[in-house]
Amino acid sequence: MKKIVPDPPHLLIQTPYFSVHSDISPEDAVTHGAELIRGVAETIDEHCRHHAGEPGLNTLTNAAFAAESALILFHHAVASMRDEEGQTHE
């Protein structure tokens, strides 16, 4: 009888594909995050349009809604930061 042995763990990636500069301003970080989320929302939307009527799109539709909602929150945060910045300089 063979002893069942699990697969060895996968190697962890030591070099990240994405890194954040420590000196990035909060406004720039939120703006770049918003652009990333916008790209996700557009990609999901495009996929759903090309595969309309196929089964399994409900999950992607929910993901698109979540990405669009996050994008609205990002835009609100940027606008709020700009409003606060304008008030502190007056």
MOQUISUL-V394753 format. One record per residue. RES is the residue in one small letter. SS is DSSP state (alpha for helix, beta for strand, coil for the rest). D_CENTER is the distance of its C-alpha to the mean C-alpha in Angstrom with 1 decimal. Layout:
res & ss & d_center
RES & SS & D_CENTER
RES & SS & D_CENTER
//
This chain:
res & ss & d_center
m & coil & 47.9
k & coil & 44.7
k & coil & 42.7
i & coil & 39.1
v & coil & 36.9
p & coil & 33.1
d & coil & 31.1
p & coil & 30.5
p & coil & 27.1
h & coil & 24.8
l & coil & 24.7
l & coil & 21.9
i & coil & 20.3
q & coil & 21.6
t & coil & 20.1
p & coil & 16.3
y & coil & 14.6
f & coil & 12.6
s & coil & 14.3
v & coil & 14.3
h & coil & 17.7
s & coil & 19.3
d & coil & 20.8
i & coil & 17.8
s & coil & 18.4
p & alpha & 16.2
e & alpha & 16.2
d & alpha & 15.1
a & alpha & 12.3
v & alpha & 11.1
t & alpha & 11.9
h & alpha & 10.0
g & alpha & 6.8
a & alpha & 7.8
e & alpha & 8.6
l & alpha & 5.6
i & alpha & 4.3
r & alpha & 8.0
g & alpha & 8.3
v & alpha & 6.5
a & alpha & 8.7
e & alpha & 11.6
t & alpha & 11.6
i & alpha & 11.8
d & alpha & 14.3
e & alpha & 16.3
h & alpha & 16.6
c & alpha & 17.8
r & alpha & 20.2
h & alpha & 21.7
h & coil & 22.1
a & coil & 23.3
g & coil & 25.8
e & coil & 24.8
p & coil & 24.4
g & coil & 21.2
l & alpha & 19.0
n & alpha & 18.8
t & alpha & 16.0
l & alpha & 14.0
t & alpha & 15.1
n & alpha & 14.0
a & alpha & 10.4
a & alpha & 10.7
f & alpha & 12.3
a & alpha & 9.7
a & alpha & 7.0
e & alpha & 10.1
s & alpha & 11.2
a & alpha & 8.3
l & alpha & 8.9
i & alpha & 12.5
l & alpha & 12.2
f & alpha & 10.8
h & alpha & 13.8
h & alpha & 16.1
a & alpha & 15.4
v & alpha & 16.1
a & alpha & 19.2
s & alpha & 20.3
m & alpha & 20.2
r & alpha & 22.1
d & alpha & 24.6
e & alpha & 25.2
e & alpha & 25.6
g & alpha & 28.1
q & alpha & 30.0
t & alpha & 30.5
h & coil & 31.9
e & coil & 34.4
//
